Amino acid sequence: MRETRVGGTVPERAAASTGRAGVVTYRPMKSHTEYLTMEIPARRAFVNITSEVAGAVRKSGVREGLVLVNAMHISASVFINDDESGLHHDYDAWLEKLAPHAPISQYRHNDTGEDNADAHLKRQIMGREVVVAITAGKLDFGPWEQIFYGEFDGRRKKRVLVKVIGE
């Protein structure tokens, strides 16, 4: 049987007081929003934000659900991978080969007076957001998985949305 969401609620199977099976009741769904402010002094960096996301999940009270983590700027990224410095170095070197910052004249976007066309391309490769399952009130990761903010045109404030939904 297909279950549908109605008015911000999550369906739950339950037997009616008459004992009939298949009756669907609804529980309210919780929602919690936080914004992380990132201000990276370097042009490029990777920052582990797992503990901040886990803190938002704890504050939300959600035991079963999902958390969306979204870089709210077109020259930044959010991704999941291992927290290993060699891997981060490899990502940085690889991205710089794919979309080198200089010479800035190689990019039409930079004709507008910008110098960050490479940052837009790097963000496209690394991704805009991640969604992580919440099980028993905790982030439900595979081995070694962590959440990272990727900065590709730093030196100013940017935001990361953390949106927790569930029950």
Contact map, one row per residue, 1 for C-alpha under 8 A:
11100000000000000000000000000000000000000000000000000000000000000000000000000000000000000000000000000000000000000000000000000000000000000000000000000000000000000000000
11110000000000000000000000000000000000000000000000000000000000000000000000000000000000000000000000000000000000000000000000000000000000000000000000000000000000000000000
11111000001000000000000000000000000000000000000000000000000000000000000000000000000000000000000000000000000000000000000000000000000000000000000000000000000000000000000
01111100001000000000000000000000000000000000000000000000000000000000000000000000000000000000000000000000000000000000000000000000000000000000000000000000000000000000000
00111111111000000000000000000000000000000000000000000000000000000000000000000000000000000000000000000000000000000000000000000000000000000000000000000000000000000000000
00011111110000000000000000000000000000000000000000000000000000000000000000000000000000000000000000000000000000000000000000000000000000000000000000000000000000000000000
00001111100000000000000000000000000000000000000000000000000000000000000000000000000000000000000000000000000000000000000000000000000000000000000000000000000000000000000
00001111110000000000000000011000000000000000000000000000000000000000000000000000000000000000000000000000000000000000000000000000000000000000000000000000000000000000000
00001111111000000000000001111000000000000000000000000000000000000000000000000000000000000000000000000000000000000000000000000000000000000000000000000000000000000000000
00001101111100000000000001111000000000000000000000000000000000000000000000000000000000000000000000000000000000000000000000000000000000000000000000000000000000000000001
00111000111110000000000111100000000000000000000000000000000000000000000000000000000000000000000000000000000000000000000000000000000000000000000000000000000000000000000
00000000011111000000000111100000000000000000000000000000000000000000000000000000000000000000000000000000000000000000000000000000000000000000000000000000000000000000000
00000000001111100000011110000000000000000000000000000000000000000000000000000000000000000000000000000000000000000000000000000000000000000000000000000000000000000000000
00000000000111110000111110000000000000000000000000000000000000000000000000000000000000000000000000000000000000000000000000000000000000000000000000000000000000000000000
00000000000011111111111100000000000000000000000000000000000000000000000000000000000000000000000000000000000000000000000000000000000000000000000000000000000000000000000
00000000000001111111101000000000000000000000000000000000000000000000000000000000000000000000000000000000000000000000000000000000000000000000000000000000000000000000000
00000000000000111111000000000000000000000000000000000000000000000000000000000000000000000000000000000000000000000000000000000000000000000000000000000000000000000000000
00000000000000111111000000000000000000000000000000000000000000000000000000000000000000000000000000000000000000000000000000000000000000000000000000000000000000000000000
00000000000000111111100000000000000000000000000000000000000000000000000000000000000000000000000000000000000000000000000000000000000000000000000000000000000000000000000
00000000000000111111111000000000000000000000000000000000000000000000000000000000000000000000000000000000000000000000000000000000000000000000000000000000000000000000000
00000000000001110011111000000000000000000000000000000000000000000000000000000000000000000000000000000000000000000000000000000000000000000000000000000000000000000000000
00000000000011100001111100000000000000000000000000000000000000000000000000000000000000000000000000000000000000000000000000000000000000000000000000000000000000000000000
00000000000011110001111110000000000000000000000000000000000000000000000000000000000000000000000000000000000000000000000000000000000000000000000000000000000000000000000
00000000001111100000011111000000000000000000000000000000000000000000000000000000000000000000000000000000000000000000000000000000000000000000000000000000000000000000000
00000000001111000000001111100000000000000000000000000000000000000000000000000000000000000000000000000000000000000000000000000000000000000000000000000000000000000000000
00000000111100000000000111110000000000000000000000000000000000000000000000000000000000000000000000000000000000000000000000000000000000000000000000000000000000000000000
00000000111100000000000011111000000000000000000000000000000000000000000000000000000000000000000000000000000000000000000000000000000000000000000000000000000000000000000
00000001110000000000000001111100000000000000000000000000000000000000000000000000000000000000000000000000000000000000000000000000000000000000000000000000000000000000001
00000001110000000000000000111110000000000000000000000000000000000000000000000000000000000000000000000000000000000000000000000000000000000000000000000000000000000000111
00000000000000000000000000011111000000000000000000000000000111000000000000000000000000000000000000000000000000000000000000000000000000000000000000000000000000000001111
00000000000000000000000000001111100000000000000000000000000100000000000000000000000000000000000000000000000000000000000000000000000000000000000000000000000000000011110
00000000000000000000000000000111110000000000000000000001000100000000000000000000000000000000000000000000000000000000000000000000000000000000000000000000000000000011100
00000000000000000000000000000011111000000000000000000001000000000000000000000000000000000000000000000000000000000000000000000000000000000000000000000000000000001111000
00000000000000000000000000000001111100000000000000000001000000000000000000000000000000000000000000000000000000000000000000000000000000000000000000000000000000001110000
00000000000000000000000000000000111110000000000000000000000000000000000000000000000000000000000000000000000000000000000000000000000000000000000000000000000000111100000
00000000000000000000000000000000011111000000000000000000000000000000000000000000000000000000000000000000000000000000000000000000000000000000000000000000000000111100000
00000000000000000000000000000000001111100000000000000000000000000000000000000000000000000000000000000000000000000000000000000000000000000000000000000000000011110000000
00000000000000000000000000000000000111110000000000000000000000000000000000000000000000000000000000000000000000000000000000000000000000000000000000000000000011110000000
00000000000000000000000000000000000011111000000000000000000000000000000000000000000000000000000000000000000000000000000000000000000000000000000000000000011111000000000
00000000000000000000000000000000000001111111100000000000000000000000000000000000000000000000000000000000000000000000000000000000000000000000000000000010011110000000000
00000000000000000000000000000000000000111110000000000000000000000000000000000000000000000000000000000000000000000000000000000000000000000000000000000000011100000000000
00000000000000000000000000000000000000011111100000000000000000000000000000000000000000000000000000000000000000000000000000000000000000000000000000000000111000000000000
00000000000000000000000000000000000000011111100000000000000000000000000000000000000000000000000000000000000000000000000000000000000000000000000000000011111000000000000
00000000000000000000000000000000000000010111110000000000000000000000000000000000000000000000000000000000000000000000000000000000000000000000000000000111110000000000000
00000000000000000000000000000000000000010111111000000000000000000000000000000000000000000000000000000000000000000000000000000000000000000000000000000111000000000000000
00000000000000000000000000000000000000000001111100000000000000000000000000000000000000010000000000000000000000000000000000000000000000000000000000011110000000000000000
00000000000000000000000000000000000000000000111110000000000000000000000000000000000000000000000000000000000000000000000000000000000000000000000000011100000000000000000
00000000000000000000000000000000000000000000011111100000000000000000000000000000001000000000000000000000000000000000000000000000000000000000000001111000000000000000000
00000000000000000000000000000000000000000000001111111000000000000000000000000000000000000000000000000000000000000000000000000000000000000000000001111000000000000000000
00000000000000000000000000000000000000000000000111111100000000000000000000000000000000000000000000000000000000000000000000000000000000000000000001110000000000000000000
00000000000000000000000000000000000000000000000111111110000000000000000000000000000000000000000000000000000000000000000000000000000000000000000000000000000000000000000
00000000000000000000000000000000000000000000000011111111000000000000000000000000000000000000000000000000000000000000000000000000000000000000000000000000000000000000000
00000000000000000000000000000000000000000000000011111111100000000000100000000000000000000000000000000000000000000000000000000000000000000000000000000000000000000100000
00000000000000000000000000000000000000000000000001111111110000000000000000000000000000000000000000000000000000000000000000000000000000000110000000000000000000000000000
00000000000000000000000000000000000000000000000000111111111000000000000000000000000000000000000000000000000000000000000000000000000000000000000000000000000000000000000
00000000000000000000000000000001110000000000000000011111111100000000000000000000000000000000000000000000000000000000000000000000000000000000000000000000000000000101000
00000000000000000000000000000000000000000000000000001111111111000010000000000000000000000000000000000000000000000000000000000000000001001110000000000000000000000001000
00000000000000000000000000000000000000000000000000000111111111000000000000000000000000000000000000000000000000000000000000000000000000001100000000000000000000000000000
00000000000000000000000000000000000000000000000000000011111110000000000000000000000000000000000000000000000000000000000000000000000000000000000000000000000000000000000
00000000000000000000000000000111000000000000000000000001111111000000000000000000000000000000000000000000000000000000000000000000000000000000000000000000000000000001000
00000000000000000000000000000100000000000000000000000000111111100000000000000000000000000000000000000000000000000000000000000000000000001000000000000000000000000000001
00000000000000000000000000000100000000000000000000000000110111111000000000000000000000000000000000000000000000000000000000000000000001001000000000000000000000000001111
00000000000000000000000000000000000000000000000000000000000011111000000000000000000000000000000000000000000000000000000000000000000001111100000000000000000000000000011
00000000000000000000000000000000000000000000000000000000000001111100000000000000000000000000000000000000000000000000000000000000000011111000000000000000000000000000011
00000000000000000000000000000000000000000000000000000000000001111110000000000000000000000000000000000000000000000000000000000000000011100000000000000000000000000001111
00000000000000000000000000000000000000000000000000000000000000011111000000000000000000000000000000000000000000000000000000000000001111000000000000000000000000000001110
00000000000000000000000000000000000000000000000000000000100000001111100000000000000000000000000000000000000000000000000000000000001111000000000000000000000000000111100
00000000000000000000000000000000000000000000000000000000000000000111110000000000000000000000000000000000000000000000000000000000111100000000000000000000000000001111000
00000000000000000000000000000000000000000000000000001000000000000011111000000100000000000000000000000000000000000000000000000000111000000000000000000000000000011110000
00000000000000000000000000000000000000000000000000000000000000000001111100001100000000000000000000000000000000000000000000000001110000000000000000000000000000011100000
00000000000000000000000000000000000000000000000000000000000000000000111111011100000000000000000000000000000000000000000000000001100000000000000000001000000000111000000
00000000000000000000000000000000000000000000000000000000000000000000011111010000000000000000000000000000000000000000000000000001000000000000000000000000000001111000000
00000000000000000000000000000000000000000000000000000000000000000000001111111000000000000000000000000000000000000000000000000000000000000000000000000000000001100000000
00000000000000000000000000000000000000000000000000000000000000000000001111111000000000000000000000000000000000000000000100100000000000000000000000000000000000000000000
00000000000000000000000000000000000000000000000000000000000000000000000011111000000000000000000000000000000000000001001101100000000000000000000000000011100000000000000
00000000000000000000000000000000000000000000000000000000000000000000001111111100000000000000000000000000000000000000001100100001000000000000000000001111100000000000000
00000000000000000000000000000000000000000000000000000000000000000000011011111110000000000000000000000000000000000000000000100111100000000000000000001110000000000000000
00000000000000000000000000000000000000000000000000000000000000000000111000011111000000000000000000000000000000000000000000000111110000000000000000111100000000000000000
00000000000000000000000000000000000000000000000000000000000000000000000000001111100000000000000000000000000000000000000000000111110000000000000000111100000000000000000
00000000000000000000000000000000000000000000000000000000000000000000000000000111110000000000000000000000000000000000000000000000010000000000000011110000000000000000000
00000000000000000000000000000000000000000000000000000000000000000000000000000011111000000000000000000000000000000000000000000000000000000000000111110000000000000000000
00000000000000000000000000000000000000000000000000000000000000000000000000000001111100100000000000000000000000000000000000000000000000000000000111000000000000000000000
00000000000000000000000000000000000000000000000100000000000000000000000000000000111110110000000000000000000000000000000000000000000000000000000111000000000000000000000
00000000000000000000000000000000000000000000000000000000000000000000000000000000011111110000000000000000000000000000000000000000000000000000000000000000000000000000000
00000000000000000000000000000000000000000000000000000000000000000000000000000000001111111000000000000000000000000000000000000000000000000000000000000000000000000000000
00000000000000000000000000000000000000000000000000000000000000000000000000000000000111111100000000000000000000000000000000000000000000000000000000000000000000000000000
00000000000000000000000000000000000000000000000000000000000000000000000000000000011111111110000000000000000000000000000000000000000000000000000000000000000000000000000
00000000000000000000000000000000000000000000010000000000000000000000000000000000001111111111000000000000000000000000000000000000000000000000000000000000000000000000000
00000000000000000000000000000000000000000000000000000000000000000000000000000000000011111111100000000000000000000000000000000000000000000000000000000000000000000000000
00000000000000000000000000000000000000000000000000000000000000000000000000000000000001111111110000000000000000000000000000000000000000000000000000000000000000000000000
00000000000000000000000000000000000000000000000000000000000000000000000000000000000000111111111000000000000000000000000000000000000000000000000000000000000000000000000
00000000000000000000000000000000000000000000000000000000000000000000000000000000000000011111111100000000000000000000000000000000000000000000000000000000000000000000000
00000000000000000000000000000000000000000000000000000000000000000000000000000000000000001111111110000000000000000000000000000000000000000000000000000000000000000000000
00000000000000000000000000000000000000000000000000000000000000000000000000000000000000000111111111000000000000000000000000000000000000000000000000000000000000000000000
00000000000000000000000000000000000000000000000000000000000000000000000000000000000000000011111111110000000000000000000001000000000000000000000000000000000000000000000
00000000000000000000000000000000000000000000000000000000000000000000000000000000000000000001111111111000000000000000000000000000000000000000000000000000000000000000000
00000000000000000000000000000000000000000000000000000000000000000000000000000000000000000000111111110000000000000000000000000000000000000000000000000000000000000000000
00000000000000000000000000000000000000000000000000000000000000000000000000000000000000000000011111110000000000000000000000000000000000000000000000000000000000000000000
00000000000000000000000000000000000000000000000000000000000000000000000000000000000000000000001111111000000000000000011011000000000000000000000000000000000000000000000
00000000000000000000000000000000000000000000000000000000000000000000000000000000000000000000001111111110000000000000010000000000000000000000000000000000000000000000000
00000000000000000000000000000000000000000000000000000000000000000000000000000000000000000000000100111111000000000001111000000000000000000000000000000000000000000000000
00000000000000000000000000000000000000000000000000000000000000000000000000000000000000000000000000011111110000000000000000000000000000000000000000000000000000000000000
00000000000000000000000000000000000000000000000000000000000000000000000000000000000000000000000000011111110000000000000000000000000000000000000000000000000000000000000
00000000000000000000000000000000000000000000000000000000000000000000000000000000000000000000000000001111111001000011100000000000000000000000000000000000000000000000000
00000000000000000000000000000000000000000000000000000000000000000000000000000000000000000000000000000111111101100000000000000000000000000000000000000000000000000000000
00000000000000000000000000000000000000000000000000000000000000000000000000000000000000000000000000000111111100000000000000000000000000000000000000000000000000000000000
00000000000000000000000000000000000000000000000000000000000000000000000000000000000000000000000000000001111111100000110000000000000000000000000000000000000000000000000
00000000000000000000000000000000000000000000000000000000000000000000000000000000000000000000000000000000111111110000000000000000000000000000000000000000000000000000000
00000000000000000000000000000000000000000000000000000000000000000000000000000000000000000000000000000000001111110101100000000000000000000000000000000000000000000000000
00000000000000000000000000000000000000000000000000000000000000000000000000000000000000000000000000000001101111111111100000000000000000000000000000000000000000000000000
00000000000000000000000000000000000000000000000000000000000000000000000000000000000000000000000000000000101111111100000000000000000000000000000000000000000000000000000
00000000000000000000000000000000000000000000000000000000000000000000000000000000000000000000000000000000000111111100000000000000000000000000000000000000000000000000000
00000000000000000000000000000000000000000000000000000000000000000000000000000000000000000000000000000000000001111110000000000000000000000000000000000000000000000000000
00000000000000000000000000000000000000000000000000000000000000000000000000000000000000000000000000000000000011111111100000000000000000000000000000000000000000000000000
00000000000000000000000000000000000000000000000000000000000000000000000000000000000000000000000000000001000001001111100000000000000000000000000000000000000000000000000
00000000000000000000000000000000000000000000000000000000000000000000000000100000000000000000000000001001000011000111111100000000000000000000000000000000100000000000000
00000000000000000000000000000000000000000000000000000000000000000000000000000000000000000000000000001001001011000111111110000000000000000000000000000000000000000000000
00000000000000000000000000000000000000000000000000000000000000000000000000000000000000000000000000111000001000000001111111000000000000000000000000000001000000000000000
00000000000000000000000000000000000000000000000000000000000000000000000000110000000000000000000000101000000000000001111111100000000000000000000000000001100000000000000
00000000000000000000000000000000000000000000000000000000000000000000000001110000000000000000000000000000000000000001111111110000000000000000000000000001000000000000000
00000000000000000000000000000000000000000000000000000000000000000000000000000000000000000000000000100000000000000000111111111000000000000000000000000000000000000000000
00000000000000000000000000000000000000000000000000000000000000000000000000100000000000000000001000100000000000000000011111111100000000000000000000000001000000000000000
00000000000000000000000000000000000000000000000000000000000000000000000001111000000000000000000000000000000000000000001111111111000000000000000000000101000000000000000
00000000000000000000000000000000000000000000000000000000000000000000000000000000000000000000000000000000000000000000000111111111000000000000000000000000000000000000000
00000000000000000000000000000000000000000000000000000000000000000000000000000000000000000000000000000000000000000000000011111110000000000000000000000000000000000000000
00000000000000000000000000000000000000000000000000000000000000000000000000001110000000000000000000000000000000000000000001111111000000000000000000000100000000000000000
00000000000000000000000000000000000000000000000000000000000000000000000000001110000000000000000000000000000000000000000000111111100000000000000000000000000000000000000
00000000000000000000000000000000000000000000000000000000000000000000011100011110000000000000000000000000000000000000000000110111110000000000000000000000000000000000000
00000000000000000000000000000000000000000000000000000000000000000001111000001110000000000000000000000000000000000000000000000011111000000000000000000000000000000000000
00000000000000000000000000000000000000000000000000000000000000000001110000000111000000000000000000000000000000000000000000000001111100000000000000000000000000000000000
00000000000000000000000000000000000000000000000000000000000000000111100000000000000000000000000000000000000000000000000000000000111110000000000000000000000000000000000
00000000000000000000000000000000000000000000000000000000000000000111000000000000000000000000000000000000000000000000000000000000011111000011100000000000000000000000000
00000000000000000000000000000000000000000000000000000000000000011110000000000000000000000000000000000000000000000000000000000000001111100011100000000000000000000000000
00000000000000000000000000000000000000000000000000000000100001111110000000000000000000000000000000000000000000000000000000000000000111111111000000000000000000000000000
00000000000000000000000000000000000000000000000000000000000000111000000000000000000000000000000000000000000000000000000000000000000011111111000000000000000000000000000
00000000000000000000000000000000000000000000000000000000000000110000000000000000000000000000000000000000000000000000000000000000000001111100000000000000000000000000000
00000000000000000000000000000000000000000000000000000000110011110000000000000000000000000000000000000000000000000000000000000000000001111110000000000000000000000000000
00000000000000000000000000000000000000000000000000000100110000100000000000000000000000000000000000000000000000000000000000000000000001111111000000000000000000000000000
00000000000000000000000000000000000000000000000000000100100000000000000000000000000000000000000000000000000000000000000000000000000111101111100000000000000000000000000
00000000000000000000000000000000000000000000000000000000000000000000000000000000000000000000000000000000000000000000000000000000000111100111110000000000000000000000000
00000000000000000000000000000000000000000000000000000000000000000000000000000000000000000000000000000000000000000000000000000000000110000011111111000000000000000000000
00000000000000000000000000000000000000000000000000000000000000000000000000000000000000000000000000000000000000000000000000000000000000000001111110000000000000000000000
00000000000000000000000000000000000000000000000000000000000000000000000000000000000000000000000000000000000000000000000000000000000000000000111110000000000000000000000
00000000000000000000000000000000000000000000000000000000000000000000000000000000111000000000000000000000000000000000000000000000000000000000111111000000000000000000000
00000000000000000000000000000000000000000000000000000000000000000000000000000001111000000000000000000000000000000000000000000000000000000000111111100000000000000000000
00000000000000000000000000000000000000000000000111000000000000000000000000000001111000000000000000000000000000000000000000000000000000000000100111110000000000000000000
00000000000000000000000000000000000000000000000111000000000000000000000000000111100000000000000000000000000000000000000000000000000000000000000011111000000000000000000
00000000000000000000000000000000000000000000011111000000000000000000000000000111100000000000000000000000000000000000000000000000000000000000000001111100000000000000000
00000000000000000000000000000000000000000000011110000000000000000000001000011110000000000000000000000000000000000000000000000000000000000000000000111110000000000000000
00000000000000000000000000000000000000000001111000000000000000000000000000011110000000000000000000000000000000000000000000100100000000000000000000011111000000000000000
00000000000000000000000000000000000000010011110000000000000000000000000000111000000000000000000000000000000000000000000000000000000000000000000000001111110000000000000
00000000000000000000000000000000000000000011100000000000000000000000000000110000000000000000000000000000000000000000011101100000000000000000000000000111110000000000000
00000000000000000000000000000000000000000111000000000000000000000000000000110000000000000000000000000000000000000001001000000000000000000000000000000011111000000000000
00000000000000000000000000000000000000111111000000000000000000000000000000000000000000000000000000000000000000000000000000000000000000000000000000000011111110000000000
00000000000000000000000000000000000000111110000000000000000000000000000000000000000000000000000000000000000000000000000000000000000000000000000000000000111110000000000
00000000000000000000000000000000000000111000000000000000000000000000000000000000000000000000000000000000000000000000000000000000000000000000000000000000011111000000000
00000000000000000000000000000000000011110000000000000000000000000000000000000000000000000000000000000000000000000000000000000000000000000000000000000000011111100000000
00000000000000000000000000000000000011100000000000000000000000000000000110000000000000000000000000000000000000000000000000000000000000000000000000000000000111110000000
00000000000000000000000000000000001111000000000000000000000000000000001110000000000000000000000000000000000000000000000000000000000000000000000000000000000011111000000
00000000000000000000000000000000001111000000000000000000000000000000111100000000000000000000000000000000000000000000000000000000000000000000000000000000000001111100000
00000000000000000000000000000000111100000000000000000000000000000001111100000000000000000000000000000000000000000000000000000000000000000000000000000000000000111110000
00000000000000000000000000000000111100000000000000001001000000000011110000000000000000000000000000000000000000000000000000000000000000000000000000000000000000011111000
00000000000000000000000000000011110000000000000000000000000000000011100000000000000000000000000000000000000000000000000000000000000000000000000000000000000000001111100
00000000000000000000000000000111100000000000000000000001100101001111000000000000000000000000000000000000000000000000000000000000000000000000000000000000000000000111110
00000000000000000000000000001111000000000000000000000000000001001110000000000000000000000000000000000000000000000000000000000000000000000000000000000000000000000011111
00000000000000000000000000001110000000000000000000000000000001111100000000000000000000000000000000000000000000000000000000000000000000000000000000000000000000000001111
00000000010000000000000000011100000000000000000000000000000011111000000000000000000000000000000000000000000000000000000000000000000000000000000000000000000000000000111
